[in-house]
Amino acid sequence: MTTRLLTLFTRTPLHVGAGASIGAIDQPIVRERATGLPIIPGSSLKGVLADLWDADTDKTTDRDGRVRSSRNLEKDITWLFGSDSDNAASAGALSFGEARLLAFPLRSARGSFAWATSPLLLARAARDGVPGVTADLAKEAADKLSGKDADSLALFGASAAIALPVANGAPKPRLVLEDYPFTHSGELPAALAPSLQKLLPDEPVLQNLPEHLVVISDGMLSFFARTACEIAQHVRIDDATGTADDGGLFNQENVPAETLFYSVVHASAGRSAAHRQHTPEAAIKALADRLADHLETLQIGGDATTGLGYCTARLA
């Protein structure tokens, strides 16, 4: 078994839907039930990545005129992603964990915006093997944010672009995120910003990450992840009239652009008898090469034709 990390950085808002809702948001995104943090399910990632091998699928048309896709033993897509055909059913060599949140963009009163993370997100990243993010780093952040006023404290550079100047007798620097004020409780762990930058070393937007990175409490990060996503209003068009359909207004929730996720990818040897000669390393190489062929860019989720879901993707 070989394990690698797939880093995803949203270039445009992203919508992986959780179905209908009875609340104010008609089309919510998929979230963790306990924390409310947005995720990208592993099944969504697997489907998107398998589509990179679309040319490997055999297309047939049934008697009703419907085009059906099938996989056979001779194609790479079969041993990498599996097949459910009656005569060649097998699991794939690649397995994908859900993409978890690592840094979430928030409006800032100074410096335009900030990337927020929390001790919980860092501890998970350490457990999942994100390079440079250690359990000690997560504990350092948690210790600096401890106490009864933890939800009003933050770790950030005192002279960073997002920090408000000390004024009016304030004893410490402050910042304002989404209209909520936070008081400086210490500097960022020294290794944190460089470690996140190394996940996507060629991403120009992350070049100024140290100036915009902030660590806040788990509770406040969860609160912002529930309330600070983009809400887009849409109107359904009546095909017959070409105008807005009565009662066709709906709200769609999107993860904002510049959100950082990661997913753990596991690779095994080929699982079927016909593919056991393929090694885990060969599966990882095939995936990395195909991502490179597509310039490390993926479209994930719905509304691709309106520009949603475009992400930078890097396998390391």
C-alpha positions as CSV (number, residue, x, y, z in Angstrom):
1,M,0.0,0.0,0.0
2,T,1.3,3.5,-0.9
3,T,-0.2,6.7,0.3
4,R,0.0,10.2,-1.2
5,L,-1.7,13.6,-0.5
6,L,-3.9,15.3,-3.1
7,T,-4.1,19.0,-2.4
8,L,-7.0,21.0,-3.9
9,F,-7.2,24.8,-4.0
10,T,-10.4,26.2,-5.4
11,R,-9.9,28.8,-8.2
12,T,-13.7,29.5,-8.4
13,P,-16.6,28.8,-6.1
14,L,-17.4,25.1,-5.7
15,H,-20.7,23.3,-5.2
16,V,-20.8,19.7,-4.3
17,G,-24.5,19.4,-3.4
18,A,-26.1,17.6,-0.4
19,G,-29.5,17.5,-2.0
20,A,-32.6,19.5,-1.2
21,S,-33.1,21.4,2.1
22,I,-36.0,22.5,4.1
23,G,-34.1,25.6,5.3
24,A,-33.4,28.9,3.7
25,I,-30.7,27.4,1.5
26,D,-32.4,25.3,-1.2
27,Q,-29.2,23.6,-2.4
28,P,-26.7,23.3,0.4
29,I,-23.2,21.9,0.1
30,V,-22.0,18.7,1.7
31,R,-20.7,19.2,5.3
32,E,-19.5,17.1,8.2
33,R,-22.5,16.5,10.4
34,A,-20.8,17.3,13.7
35,T,-18.5,20.2,12.8
36,G,-20.4,21.8,9.9
37,L,-17.1,22.0,7.9
38,P,-17.4,21.6,4.2
39,I,-16.0,18.5,2.6
40,I,-15.7,17.0,-0.9
41,P,-16.8,13.3,-0.7
42,G,-14.3,10.7,-1.8
43,S,-16.8,9.4,-4.3
44,S,-17.0,12.8,-6.0
45,L,-13.2,12.9,-6.3
46,K,-13.0,9.3,-7.6
47,G,-15.6,10.1,-10.3
48,V,-13.9,13.3,-11.4
49,L,-10.5,11.7,-11.6
50,A,-11.8,8.6,-13.4
51,D,-13.2,11.0,-16.0
52,L,-9.6,11.9,-16.9
53,W,-9.5,8.4,-18.5
54,D,-12.8,8.9,-20.4
55,A,-11.2,7.8,-23.6
56,D,-10.6,4.4,-22.0
57,T,-14.3,3.7,-21.8
58,D,-16.2,1.8,-24.4
59,K,-19.4,3.6,-25.6
60,T,-22.4,1.6,-26.8
61,T,-25.9,2.6,-27.8
62,D,-28.8,0.5,-26.6
63,R,-32.1,-0.1,-28.5
64,D,-33.7,3.0,-26.8
65,G,-30.9,5.2,-28.2
66,R,-29.2,5.7,-24.8
67,V,-25.4,5.8,-24.8
68,R,-23.9,3.5,-22.1
69,S,-20.2,3.4,-21.0
70,S,-18.4,0.2,-20.0
71,R,-14.9,-0.8,-19.0
72,N,-12.9,-3.8,-20.0
73,L,-9.9,-5.6,-18.7
74,E,-7.6,-4.1,-21.4
75,K,-8.0,-0.5,-20.3
76,D,-6.0,1.3,-17.6
77,I,-9.2,2.9,-16.2
78,T,-10.3,-0.6,-15.1
79,W,-7.4,-1.6,-12.9
80,L,-7.0,2.0,-11.5
81,F,-10.7,2.7,-10.7
82,G,-12.4,-0.7,-10.9
83,S,-15.3,-2.1,-13.0
84,D,-18.8,-3.2,-12.2
85,S,-19.4,-5.1,-15.4
86,D,-20.9,-8.6,-15.1
87,N,-17.9,-10.4,-16.7
88,A,-15.1,-8.3,-15.3
89,A,-16.2,-6.9,-11.9
90,S,-13.3,-5.7,-9.7
91,A,-12.2,-3.0,-7.3
92,G,-9.7,-0.4,-8.4
93,A,-6.2,0.1,-7.2
94,L,-6.8,3.7,-6.2
95,S,-8.9,4.7,-3.1
96,F,-9.8,8.3,-2.2
97,G,-10.6,9.8,1.2
98,E,-12.9,12.8,1.5
99,A,-11.2,16.1,0.9
100,R,-11.0,17.9,4.2
101,L,-10.8,21.6,4.9
102,L,-7.3,23.0,5.8
103,A,-7.7,26.8,5.3
104,F,-10.9,28.8,4.7
105,P,-11.0,32.4,3.2
106,L,-12.7,35.1,5.2
107,R,-13.3,38.8,4.7
108,S,-10.9,40.9,6.6
109,A,-11.2,44.6,7.6
110,R,-7.6,45.1,6.6
111,G,-5.6,43.3,3.9
112,S,-8.7,42.3,1.9
113,F,-9.1,38.7,3.2
114,A,-7.5,36.1,5.5
115,W,-7.1,32.4,5.4
116,A,-8.4,30.9,8.6
117,T,-7.5,27.5,10.1
118,S,-7.9,26.1,13.7
119,P,-6.2,23.6,16.1
120,L,-8.7,20.9,15.1
121,L,-7.9,21.3,11.4
122,L,-4.2,21.2,12.1
123,A,-4.4,18.1,14.3
124,R,-6.4,16.3,11.6
125,A,-3.8,17.3,9.0
126,A,-1.0,16.0,11.3
127,R,-2.8,12.7,11.7
128,D,-3.4,12.4,8.0
129,G,0.3,13.0,7.2
130,V,0.2,16.5,5.7
131,P,3.9,17.3,5.3
132,G,5.2,19.8,7.8
133,V,2.1,19.9,9.9
134,T,2.8,18.0,13.1
135,A,0.9,17.2,16.3
136,D,3.3,19.5,18.2
137,L,2.4,22.4,15.9
138,A,-1.3,21.7,16.4
139,K,-0.8,21.6,20.2
140,E,1.2,24.8,20.2
141,A,-1.7,26.6,18.4
142,A,-4.3,25.1,20.8
143,D,-2.3,26.1,23.9
144,K,-2.0,29.7,22.7
145,L,-5.8,29.9,22.1
146,S,-6.8,28.3,25.4
147,G,-8.9,30.0,28.1
148,K,-12.3,31.4,28.6
149,D,-11.9,34.0,25.9
150,A,-10.6,31.6,23.3
151,D,-13.3,32.5,20.8
152,S,-12.1,36.1,20.7
153,L,-8.4,35.3,20.3
154,A,-6.4,34.6,17.2
155,L,-2.8,33.8,16.2
156,F,-1.4,36.0,13.4
157,G,1.6,38.1,12.6
158,A,1.5,41.3,14.6
159,S,2.7,43.2,11.6
160,A,0.9,41.2,9.0
161,A,-1.3,42.8,6.3
162,I,-4.5,41.7,8.1
163,A,-3.5,43.2,11.5
164,L,-5.1,46.5,12.5
165,P,-2.7,49.0,13.9
166,V,-2.6,49.4,17.7
167,A,-4.7,52.4,18.5
168,N,-6.9,54.0,21.2
169,G,-4.9,52.4,24.0
170,A,-5.4,48.8,22.8
171,P,-2.8,46.7,24.5
172,K,-2.5,44.2,21.6
173,P,-2.9,44.2,17.8
174,R,-6.3,43.1,16.6
175,L,-8.0,42.0,13.4
176,V,-11.6,41.9,12.2
177,L,-12.9,38.8,10.3
178,E,-16.5,38.9,8.9
179,D,-17.3,41.8,11.3
180,Y,-16.0,39.8,14.3
181,P,-13.0,41.3,16.2
182,F,-10.2,39.2,17.4
183,T,-7.3,40.0,19.8
184,H,-3.7,38.9,19.1
185,S,-2.9,35.9,21.3
186,G,0.5,35.1,19.9
187,E,2.5,34.7,16.6
188,L,1.7,31.9,14.2
189,P,3.7,28.6,14.7
190,A,6.9,29.2,12.7
191,A,6.5,26.2,10.5
192,L,2.9,26.6,9.7
193,A,2.8,29.1,6.7
194,P,5.8,27.6,5.0
195,S,4.3,24.1,5.3
196,L,1.0,25.1,3.7
197,Q,2.9,27.0,0.9
198,K,4.9,23.9,0.1
199,L,1.7,22.0,-0.6
200,L,1.3,24.1,-3.8
201,P,4.7,25.7,-4.4
202,D,3.7,27.1,-7.8
203,E,0.4,28.7,-6.7
204,P,0.9,32.5,-7.0
205,V,-2.0,33.3,-4.8
206,L,-0.3,31.6,-1.8
207,Q,2.9,33.6,-2.1
208,N,1.7,36.0,0.5
209,L,0.1,33.4,2.7
210,P,2.1,34.4,5.9
211,E,0.6,37.9,5.6
212,H,-2.9,36.6,5.5
213,L,-2.9,33.4,7.7
214,V,-4.7,33.3,11.0
215,V,-5.4,30.5,13.5
216,I,-8.7,30.9,15.4
217,S,-10.6,28.6,17.8
218,D,-12.3,25.5,16.5
219,G,-15.7,26.9,17.5
220,M,-15.2,30.1,15.5
221,L,-13.9,28.3,12.5
222,S,-16.9,26.0,12.5
223,F,-19.2,29.1,12.8
224,F,-17.6,30.8,9.9
225,A,-17.6,27.7,7.8
226,R,-21.4,27.5,8.3
227,T,-22.2,31.1,7.8
228,A,-19.5,32.6,5.5
229,C,-20.0,30.5,2.4
230,E,-21.2,32.1,-0.8
231,I,-25.0,32.1,-1.4
232,A,-25.9,32.5,-5.1
233,Q,-29.4,33.2,-6.2
234,H,-30.7,31.5,-9.4
235,V,-33.9,31.6,-11.4
236,R,-35.2,28.6,-13.2
237,I,-36.2,29.4,-16.8
238,D,-39.3,28.0,-18.4
239,D,-38.3,26.3,-21.6
240,A,-41.6,27.1,-23.3
241,T,-41.6,30.8,-22.7
242,G,-37.9,31.5,-22.2
243,T,-38.7,33.6,-19.1
244,A,-38.4,33.1,-15.4
245,D,-40.6,30.3,-14.1
246,D,-43.1,31.2,-11.5
247,G,-41.7,30.0,-8.1
248,G,-38.4,29.2,-9.8
249,L,-36.2,31.3,-7.5
250,F,-33.7,29.2,-5.5
251,N,-30.6,29.8,-3.4
252,Q,-27.4,27.7,-3.9
253,E,-24.6,27.5,-1.4
254,N,-21.0,27.4,-2.7
255,V,-17.6,27.0,-1.1
256,P,-15.7,30.2,-1.8
257,A,-12.8,30.5,-4.1
258,E,-9.3,30.2,-2.6
259,T,-10.3,27.4,-0.2
260,L,-7.6,24.9,0.6
261,F,-8.5,21.2,0.9
262,Y,-6.5,18.0,1.0
263,S,-7.4,14.3,0.4
264,V,-5.5,11.2,1.3
265,V,-5.0,8.8,-1.7
266,H,-4.2,5.2,-1.1
267,A,-2.8,2.9,-3.9
268,S,-2.6,-0.8,-3.8
269,A,-1.5,-3.4,-6.4
270,G,-4.0,-4.3,-9.1
271,R,-6.9,-6.0,-7.4
272,S,-8.2,-8.5,-10.0
273,A,-6.3,-11.6,-11.2
274,A,-5.7,-9.9,-14.5
275,H,-4.1,-6.9,-13.0
276,R,-2.0,-8.1,-10.0
277,Q,1.2,-7.3,-11.9
278,H,0.5,-3.6,-11.5
279,T,2.2,-2.1,-8.4
280,P,1.0,0.6,-6.0
281,E,3.8,2.9,-7.3
282,A,2.5,2.4,-10.9
283,A,-1.0,3.4,-9.9
284,I,0.3,6.6,-8.2
285,K,2.5,7.4,-11.2
286,A,-0.4,6.9,-13.6
287,L,-2.5,9.3,-11.6
288,A,0.3,11.9,-11.3
289,D,1.0,11.8,-15.0
290,R,-2.6,12.2,-16.0
291,L,-3.0,15.2,-13.7
292,A,0.1,16.7,-15.3
293,D,-1.4,16.2,-18.7
294,H,-4.4,18.3,-17.5
295,L,-2.1,21.0,-16.1
296,E,-3.1,19.9,-12.5
297,T,-6.5,21.4,-13.0
298,L,-9.8,19.7,-12.1
299,Q,-13.5,20.7,-12.3
300,I,-15.3,19.3,-9.3
301,G,-19.0,19.4,-8.5
302,G,-21.9,21.0,-10.4
303,D,-22.4,24.0,-12.7
304,A,-19.2,23.5,-14.7
305,T,-20.7,25.4,-17.6
306,T,-21.1,28.5,-15.4
307,G,-17.5,28.3,-14.2
308,L,-18.0,26.6,-10.8
309,G,-15.7,24.0,-9.3
310,Y,-12.4,24.7,-11.0
311,C,-9.5,23.7,-8.7
312,T,-5.7,23.5,-8.7
313,A,-4.9,19.8,-7.9
314,R,-1.5,18.5,-6.9
315,L,-0.5,15.0,-6.0
316,A,2.5,14.8,-3.6
